[in-house]
């Protein structure tokens, strides 16, 4: 199994598709096989998103390395947090 699925374009697309899958599964009126396929796709999307967030965290740490490596903001490690971007 490849960790990078070529059908997943980017983080935003993956999140949108994952949300759609969750809604379909919550409705509960799908055949079992379809539900399993959607669940499997959801796991792939979730792994892609998690990997993307980890990569973004590493990039932020490198960008902040101006003499001392500072950890990424806690918002990036929270599930519900939104990272704030500051330019300077």
Buried (B, 14 or more C-beta within 10 A) or exposed (E): EEEEBEEBEEBEEBBEBBEEBEEBBEEEEEEEEEBEEBEEBBEBBBBBBEEBBEEBBEEBBEEBEEEEEEEBBEEBEEEEEEBEEEEE
